[in-house]
Amino acid sequence: MYGGKSPQELLSGSFSKSWLHDKWAPLVGGVFGFLGTCYVNYGTGRPPLSGIQKHVLAVLAVGATATMVDKWREAHFAEKDATLRHYIQLHPEDFPTPERKKFADVLEYWQPIR
């Protein structure tokens, strides 16, 4: 069902990132920082945009934190994929290439009961 690819080819890392990939974490973090500060101002009875320096600092701090978490996450999954690739290289007999099947071979015969 994998299109005839071996497990080693599936973990080869041929993933292309979109143009938005590196901008997503700081953008979402900045939006959450801004909205969080507006929520705190609303909760304390102030106008939503009062203390604009707090908004700027929250956007920068939460955006930077989101970027660091995203980089840590990518490093974690890269290490995990490298470990899996290495294990597959050491034990190829445990990961045979699956045979390709037609869709008709996967489905069982069905007869309607009326």
C-alpha positions as CSV (number, residue, x, y, z in Angstrom):
1,M,0.0,0.0,0.0
2,Y,3.1,2.3,0.1
3,G,3.5,2.5,-3.7
4,G,6.3,0.0,-3.6
5,K,8.7,2.1,-1.6
6,S,11.0,0.5,0.9
7,P,10.9,1.7,4.6
8,Q,14.3,3.4,4.0
9,E,12.9,5.4,1.1
10,L,9.9,6.5,3.2
11,L,12.3,8.0,5.8
12,S,14.6,9.5,3.2
13,G,13.6,13.1,4.2
14,S,12.4,14.3,0.8
15,F,10.0,16.7,2.5
16,S,9.8,20.2,1.0
17,K,8.7,23.0,3.4
18,S,6.3,25.7,2.3
19,W,7.1,29.4,2.3
20,L,5.0,29.9,5.4
21,H,6.7,27.2,7.4
22,D,9.4,29.4,9.1
23,K,6.9,32.3,9.6
24,W,4.1,30.3,11.2
25,A,5.4,29.9,14.8
26,P,6.4,33.6,15.4
27,L,3.2,34.8,13.7
28,V,0.9,32.7,15.8
29,G,3.0,33.4,19.0
30,G,2.8,37.1,18.3
31,V,-1.0,37.0,17.8
32,F,-1.4,35.0,21.0
33,G,0.8,37.5,22.9
34,F,-1.2,40.5,21.6
35,L,-4.6,38.9,22.3
36,G,-3.4,37.7,25.7
37,T,-2.4,41.2,26.7
38,C,-5.8,42.6,25.4
39,Y,-7.5,39.9,27.5
40,V,-5.6,40.9,30.7
41,N,-6.4,44.5,30.1
42,Y,-10.1,43.6,29.6
43,G,-10.1,41.5,32.8
44,T,-8.6,44.4,34.9
45,G,-11.1,46.9,33.5
46,R,-8.7,48.9,31.3
47,P,-9.2,49.7,27.7
48,P,-7.9,46.8,25.5
49,L,-5.0,48.7,23.9
50,S,-3.8,50.6,27.0
51,G,-0.2,50.1,27.9
52,I,1.0,49.5,24.3
53,Q,4.5,48.7,25.5
54,K,3.1,45.6,27.2
55,H,1.6,44.6,23.9
56,V,4.9,45.0,22.1
57,L,6.8,43.1,24.7
58,A,4.3,40.3,24.8
59,V,4.3,40.0,21.0
60,L,8.1,39.8,21.0
61,A,8.4,37.4,24.0
62,V,5.7,35.0,23.0
63,G,6.8,35.1,19.3
64,A,10.4,34.3,20.3
65,T,9.3,31.5,22.7
66,A,7.1,30.0,19.9
67,T,10.1,30.1,17.6
68,M,12.4,28.4,20.1
69,V,9.8,25.7,20.8
70,D,9.4,25.1,17.0
71,K,13.1,24.7,16.6
72,W,13.3,22.4,19.5
73,R,10.5,20.3,18.1
74,E,12.1,20.1,14.6
75,A,15.4,19.0,16.2
76,H,13.6,16.4,18.3
77,F,11.8,14.9,15.3
78,A,15.0,15.0,13.2
79,E,16.8,13.0,15.8
80,K,13.9,10.6,16.1
81,D,13.9,10.1,12.3
82,A,17.7,9.6,12.2
83,T,17.4,7.0,14.9
84,L,14.7,5.1,13.0
85,R,16.7,5.3,9.8
86,H,19.8,3.9,11.5
87,Y,17.7,1.1,13.1
88,I,16.3,0.2,9.7
89,Q,19.8,0.2,8.2
90,L,21.0,-2.2,10.9
91,H,18.0,-4.5,10.7
92,P,16.7,-4.6,7.0
93,E,15.3,-8.1,7.5
94,D,12.7,-6.8,9.9
95,F,11.4,-4.3,7.3
96,P,10.7,-6.0,4.0
97,T,9.4,-4.0,1.1
98,P,5.6,-4.5,1.0
99,E,4.2,-5.9,-2.2
100,R,1.9,-3.7,-4.2
101,K,-1.7,-4.7,-4.2
102,K,-4.6,-3.8,-6.4
103,F,-7.6,-2.3,-4.7
104,A,-9.7,-5.2,-5.9
105,D,-7.4,-7.6,-3.9
106,V,-7.9,-5.7,-0.7
107,L,-11.7,-5.7,-0.8
108,E,-13.6,-8.8,0.2
109,Y,-16.5,-10.1,-1.9
110,W,-19.7,-8.5,-0.8
111,Q,-23.2,-9.7,-1.7
112,P,-26.2,-7.7,-0.5
113,I,-28.7,-9.6,1.6
114,R,-32.3,-8.5,0.7
